[in-house]
């Protein structure tokens, strides 16, 4: 059974908690990602997504050069252990209404898995079967 | 084989092309969607997504009360006919690097399909088979 460990991206892209929304957006753009971890005193304390930026900063008319990542990030970070199945990851995303989960190994964050990562993995598994229909 | 018509959302959420980014973000937030179609002179001319707002507006430091959706929307709209398979929708999203496709019938847009709709579908298809592994 495919696990989160197979589907995830084993890298931690992050911004300091003091980064402005404008800076966060610039990093999302250059790194081509929809979510970034937020770091404070060497600890990952939250996750900031495109949806957070849209709903909690842009939509509210916040000053995007002033408001910081810490103010609008999602916390606590929703996590899943890497040995769990992709189906479990999907269920958690569905329950929480999120597109990204931090992936942990023994409680330590080692990467991230997105709805798109799950889809690509799921698709690889189901493709040969679907074509038999 | 299951078609897009069976899995899509048959609803068109749209904004006028002159809508300021802040307002579009407000509508995304209120309707809990990640994209909106853009209408100009009775025609759907583009799609504006969370990624467009983050990467083309917030990241650039543009004035979001003045900038209109027409300036940052993605166009032409990437569309797929509703009689095509979910497989085709997945391949097209992966190839284009997008999370949403407009769904057409006879060339007319009748709704939208998202990466999350795909995931829900592929999970349903593969789950009973995976548990046999």
Contacts between the chains, C-beta under 8 A, distances in Angstrom:
chain1	res1	chain2	res2	distance
A	1	B	130	5.7
A	1	B	133	5.8
A	2	B	130	7.7
A	21	B	58	6.4
A	22	B	58	6.2
A	22	B	59	6.9
A	22	B	61	5.7
A	25	B	54	4.7
A	25	B	55	6.9
A	25	B	58	3.7
A	25	B	59	3.9
A	26	B	59	4.4
A	28	B	54	5.4
A	28	B	55	6.7
A	28	B	59	7.1
A	29	B	54	6.9
A	29	B	55	4.1
A	29	B	59	4.4
A	34	B	50	7.5
A	34	B	51	6.8
A	50	B	34	7.7
A	50	B	50	4.1
A	50	B	51	6.1
A	50	B	53	7.8
A	50	B	54	5.0
A	51	B	34	6.9
A	51	B	50	6.1
A	53	B	50	7.7
A	53	B	53	7.7
A	53	B	54	5.4
A	53	B	58	6.2
A	54	B	25	4.8
A	54	B	28	5.5
A	54	B	29	6.5
A	54	B	50	5.1
A	54	B	53	5.8
A	54	B	54	7.2
A	55	B	25	7.3
A	55	B	28	7.1
A	55	B	29	4.1
A	57	B	58	7.7
A	58	B	21	6.6
A	58	B	22	6.2
A	58	B	25	3.9
A	58	B	53	6.1
A	58	B	57	7.7
A	58	B	58	6.4
A	58	B	64	6.2
A	59	B	22	6.9
A	59	B	25	4.0
A	59	B	26	4.4
A	59	B	28	7.1
A	59	B	29	4.2
A	61	B	22	5.7
A	61	B	65	7.5
A	64	B	58	5.7
A	64	B	61	7.6
A	64	B	64	7.5
A	65	B	61	6.9
A	87	B	123	6.5
A	87	B	127	6.4
A	87	B	130	7.4
A	90	B	119	6.3
A	90	B	123	5.6
A	94	B	120	7.9
A	99	B	116	7.6
A	115	B	115	5.8
A	115	B	116	5.9
A	115	B	119	5.7
A	116	B	99	7.3
A	116	B	115	5.8
A	118	B	119	5.9
A	119	B	90	6.9
A	119	B	115	6.0
A	119	B	118	5.7
A	119	B	119	4.7
A	119	B	122	6.5
A	120	B	94	7.1
A	122	B	119	6.6
A	122	B	122	4.5
A	122	B	123	6.1
A	122	B	126	6.0
A	123	B	90	5.6
A	123	B	122	5.8
A	125	B	126	5.4
A	125	B	130	6.6
A	126	B	122	5.4
A	126	B	125	5.3
A	126	B	126	3.6
A	126	B	129	7.3
A	127	B	87	7.3
A	129	B	125	7.4
A	129	B	126	6.8
A	129	B	129	5.5
A	130	B	1	6.9
A	130	B	87	6.3
A	130	B	125	6.0
A	131	B	87	7.9
A	133	B	1	5.1
